[in-house]
Amino acid sequence: MDTVLSGIRSTGNLHLGNYFGALRNFIRMQDENRCFFFIADIHSLTTHPDPKELHGNVKNVLVDYLAAGIDPEKSVIYIQSDVPEVAELYLYLNMHAYMGELAKTTSFKEKARKQPENVNAGLLTYPTLMAADILIHNADKVPVGKDQEQHLEMTRKFARRFNNFYGVEFFKEPVAYNFGKELVKIPGLDGSGKMGKSEGNAIYLADSPKEIEKKVKRALTDSGPTEPNSVKPDYIENLFTILRVVSTPEVVQHYEEKWNSCEIRYGDLKKQLAEDIIKVTTPIRERILEIERDDAYLRKVTREGAEKARENALRTIVPVREIIGFKKF
């Protein structure tokens, strides 16, 4: 059985993009693999979150994980900071990571551009922390989106480099988890390419029906097509992309025909889209409301998850210490 690992940063509630792009696949994976799912609270420190908000954000992701269907009886769910062995391995990997290669990563250049007043060492060494997350469990497979492919390749490089430097065959080189089809990428409602927390264009799994209706109503549209079978602008195609994911094929075909015949009414499209999103999210939102009140259950899940994750992490870090030369007298 393969070991699969994935994590989500604790920067707020999960949204439709997280659900269709990752969580649905996580739920399927846990029946066929040995899965570790973590909440990346250490990663979130690169943006200096308010300490009062950090705990709440971790809880939100944990609750959303559980409500969406990740089962702590089948998978190990843990908080990154509850496994100090991750930070230890991060330190060791940094000794074999070089400033030049880290500074060339696309994510570092992009984040440095977005937050020029806070280009910290954590941003620079983000790939080594991600590598530590993966290698601490010697994962076989990692589900990654396009924006993380470069980091996974760097993890493979760091694993090879460690093995070559110390003359061992210790770390596996993890590969991307292939779901057998193209990953679903949910676009934002503001006409941008990707739904995201930081972009402010997301529909969250915890949103109420009224909030969803309000957000969909505000989605960017235009006056409609002027010629039959014309190409949709990106911001209209985005609405159809979401429609294809949440609605029935008959509904999608109906609105495709309306578009192609220049009879599209965006008010009707948005009403249908909101209704179908609400159908998808309501069962999850109801479980969120139930689980978030049960602090005893959440403590149990995180305590047991930390114990299982640490037990497995020690199987990696103890021999790593010995390989490096940290042997007890």
C-alpha positions in Angstrom: 0.0 0.0 0.0 1.4 3.4 -1.0 1.9 6.2 1.5 0.2 9.4 0.3 0.7 12.8 1.9 -1.0 16.2 1.4 -1.5 19.3 3.4 -3.5 22.6 3.3 -2.3 25.9 4.8 -4.2 27.2 7.7 -5.2 30.5 6.3 -9.0 30.3 6.7 -12.0 28.2 5.6 -11.8 25.8 2.7 -13.6 26.8 -0.5 -15.2 25.1 -3.6 -11.8 25.1 -5.3 -10.2 23.1 -2.4 -13.2 20.7 -2.4 -13.3 19.9 -6.1 -9.6 20.3 -6.7 -8.4 18.2 -3.7 -10.8 17.1 -1.0 -13.0 14.9 -3.1 -9.9 13.1 -4.3 -8.6 12.8 -0.7 -11.8 11.0 0.3 -11.3 8.5 -2.5 -7.6 8.0 -1.8 -8.1 7.1 1.8 -9.7 3.8 0.9 -6.8 2.7 -1.3 -3.7 4.2 0.4 -2.1 4.9 3.7 -2.9 8.6 3.9 -1.4 11.5 6.0 -3.4 14.7 5.8 -2.0 17.7 7.7 -2.8 21.3 8.4 0.2 23.4 7.5 0.2 26.0 10.3 4.0 26.4 10.2 3.8 27.3 6.5 1.3 30.0 7.3 3.8 31.8 9.5 5.5 33.2 6.4 2.7 35.8 6.1 2.9 36.7 9.9 -0.7 35.8 10.8 -2.2 37.3 14.0 -1.6 34.7 16.8 -5.2 35.1 17.8 -6.4 34.1 14.3 -4.0 31.3 13.8 -5.7 28.8 16.1 -9.1 29.7 14.6 -7.8 29.1 11.1 -6.4 25.7 12.1 -9.7 24.8 13.6 -11.6 25.9 10.5 -9.5 23.7 8.2 -9.7 20.7 10.6 -13.5 21.0 10.8 -13.8 21.4 7.0 -11.6 18.3 6.5 -13.8 16.2 8.7 -17.1 17.6 7.4 -16.1 17.0 3.8 -15.5 13.3 4.5 -11.9 12.7 5.6 -12.1 9.9 8.1 -9.7 9.9 11.1 -10.3 6.1 11.3 -8.9 5.7 7.8 -6.4 8.5 7.5 -3.9 10.2 9.8 -5.1 13.9 10.3 -2.6 16.1 12.2 -1.4 19.6 12.7 2.0 20.3 11.3 3.3 22.0 14.5 2.3 18.9 16.6 5.1 16.9 14.9 8.4 18.6 15.9 10.3 16.0 13.8 9.2 17.9 10.7 11.0 21.1 11.9 14.1 19.0 12.7 14.2 17.5 9.3 13.6 20.9 7.7 16.7 22.1 9.5 18.8 19.2 8.2 17.5 19.6 4.6 18.3 23.4 4.7 22.0 22.4 5.2 21.9 20.9 1.7 19.7 23.5 0.0 21.3 26.4 -1.7 20.3 30.0 -1.8 20.6 30.2 -5.6 18.2 27.4 -6.3 15.7 28.5 -3.7 15.6 32.0 -5.0 14.9 30.8 -8.5 11.6 29.1 -7.6 8.5 30.6 -9.2 6.6 30.7 -5.9 9.4 32.6 -4.1 9.7 35.2 -6.9 5.9 35.6 -7.0 5.5 36.0 -3.2 8.5 38.3 -3.0 6.8 40.5 -5.6 3.5 40.4 -3.7 4.9 41.1 -0.3 8.2 43.1 -0.9 8.1 44.3 2.7 8.2 40.8 4.1 10.7 38.7 2.1 11.6 36.4 5.0 13.8 33.3 5.2 10.7 31.2 5.5 9.5 32.2 2.1 12.9 31.4 0.6 13.1 28.0 2.3 9.4 27.1 1.7 10.5 24.2 -0.7 12.7 22.6 2.0 9.8 22.7 4.6 7.5 21.2 2.0 10.2 18.5 1.4 10.4 17.8 5.1 6.6 17.4 5.3 6.8 14.8 2.5 10.1 13.0 3.4 9.4 12.7 7.2 6.8 10.1 6.2 8.9 8.8 3.2 5.7 9.3 1.1 5.4 7.5 -2.2 2.9 9.9 -3.8 1.9 13.5 -3.3 -1.2 15.1 -4.9 -0.1 18.5 -6.2 -1.5 21.2 -8.4 0.3 22.9 -11.3 1.6 25.6 -8.9 3.3 23.0 -6.6 4.9 20.7 -9.3 8.2 22.6 -9.0 8.3 22.1 -5.3 7.7 18.4 -5.6 10.6 18.2 -8.1 12.8 20.0 -5.6 11.7 17.5 -2.9 12.9 14.7 -5.3 16.2 16.6 -5.7 16.7 17.0 -2.0 16.0 13.3 -1.4 18.6 12.4 -4.1 21.1 14.9 -2.7 20.8 13.5 0.8 21.2 9.9 -0.4 24.2 10.8 -2.6 25.9 12.9 0.0 25.7 10.3 2.7 26.1 7.3 0.4 22.8 5.7 1.4 19.5 4.7 -0.3 17.3 6.1 2.4 14.7 8.6 1.1 12.3 7.6 -1.7 11.8 10.0 -4.5 8.0 10.8 -4.3 5.9 11.2 -7.4 2.8 13.2 -8.2 -0.4 11.4 -7.4 -2.2 10.7 -10.7 -6.0 10.6 -10.4 -6.3 9.2 -13.9 -7.8 12.4 -15.3 -7.1 16.1 -15.4 -7.4 17.8 -12.0 -10.4 20.1 -11.6 -9.5 23.8 -11.3 -12.3 25.9 -10.0 -12.1 29.6 -11.2 -12.9 32.7 -9.2 -16.2 34.6 -9.5 -14.4 37.8 -10.3 -13.1 36.8 -13.7 -9.7 35.6 -12.5 -8.3 32.2 -13.3 -8.3 30.6 -9.8 -10.6 30.6 -6.8 -8.5 31.4 -3.7 -8.7 32.7 -0.2 -6.3 35.6 -0.8 -8.0 36.7 -4.0 -11.3 37.3 -2.1 -13.3 35.5 -4.9 -14.1 32.3 -3.2 -17.3 30.4 -2.2 -16.6 28.7 1.1 -17.9 25.3 2.2 -19.2 27.0 5.3 -21.1 29.8 3.5 -24.8 30.1 4.1 -27.3 29.9 1.1 -27.8 33.6 1.3 -24.0 34.3 1.2 -23.7 32.0 -1.8 -26.6 33.7 -3.6 -25.1 37.1 -2.9 -21.6 36.1 -4.2 -22.9 34.4 -7.4 -25.1 37.4 -8.1 -22.1 39.7 -8.0 -20.1 37.5 -10.5 -18.8 39.4 -13.5 -20.9 39.2 -16.6 -21.5 41.4 -19.7 -24.4 42.2 -22.1 -24.3 38.7 -23.7 -23.2 37.3 -27.0 -24.0 39.2 -30.2 -23.3 36.3 -32.6 -24.4 32.6 -32.5 -21.8 30.1 -31.3 -19.4 32.8 -30.3 -16.4 32.1 -28.0 -17.1 32.9 -24.3 -15.0 35.5 -22.6 -12.9 34.1 -19.7 -15.2 35.5 -17.0 -18.2 33.8 -18.6 -16.4 30.6 -19.3 -15.5 30.6 -15.5 -19.2 30.5 -14.7 -19.8 27.6 -17.1 -16.8 25.8 -15.6 -18.4 25.9 -12.1 -21.7 24.9 -13.6 -20.2 21.8 -15.2 -18.9 20.7 -11.8 -22.0 21.3 -9.7 -24.9 20.9 -12.1 -26.4 18.0 -14.1 -25.4 17.5 -17.8 -28.9 18.5 -18.8 -28.7 21.9 -17.1 -25.3 22.5 -18.6 -26.5 21.7 -22.1 -29.5 24.0 -21.6 -27.4 27.0 -20.8 -24.8 26.1 -23.6 -27.7 26.2 -26.1 -29.0 29.5 -24.7 -25.5 30.9 -25.1 -25.0 29.6 -28.6 -28.4 31.0 -29.7 -27.7 34.4 -28.1 -30.7 33.9 -25.7 -28.7 33.6 -22.5 -30.2 35.4 -19.5 -27.4 35.8 -16.9 -30.0 36.3 -14.1 -31.4 32.8 -14.8 -27.9 31.3 -15.1 -26.7 32.8 -11.8 -29.9 31.6 -10.0 -29.4 28.1 -11.3 -25.7 28.2 -10.4 -26.3 29.4 -6.9 -29.0 26.7 -6.3 -26.7 23.9 -7.5 -23.8 25.1 -5.4 -26.1 25.2 -2.4 -27.1 21.6 -3.1 -23.4 20.6 -3.0 -22.4 22.6 0.0 -25.5 22.3 2.3 -24.7 18.7 3.6 -21.1 19.8 4.3 -22.1 23.1 5.9 -24.5 21.2 8.2 -21.7 18.8 9.3 -19.4 21.8 9.8 -21.9 23.4 12.2 -22.2 20.2 14.1 -18.5 19.3 14.3 -17.2 22.8 15.1 -19.2 22.8 18.4 -17.6 19.5 19.5 -14.3 20.6 20.9 -13.8 17.3 22.8 -14.0 15.4 19.4 -11.6 17.8 17.7 -9.1 17.5 20.6 -9.4 13.7 20.3 -8.8 13.7 16.5 -5.8 16.0 16.7 -4.3 14.2 19.7 -4.6 10.8 18.1 -3.4 12.2 14.8 -0.3 13.7 16.3 0.5 10.4 18.1 0.3 8.4 14.8 2.2 11.0 12.8 5.0 11.3 15.4 5.3 7.5 15.6 5.8 7.4 11.9 8.0 10.4 11.8 10.4 8.9 14.4 10.9 5.9 12.0 12.5 8.5 9.7 14.2 11.0 11.9 16.0 8.5 14.2 17.9 6.9 11.3 18.5 10.3 9.7 20.3 11.5 12.9 22.5 8.4 12.7 23.2 8.8 9.0 24.2 12.4 9.6 26.5 11.3 12.4 24.5 12.3 15.5 25.2 9.1 17.4 24.9 8.7 21.2 27.9 7.9 23.3 
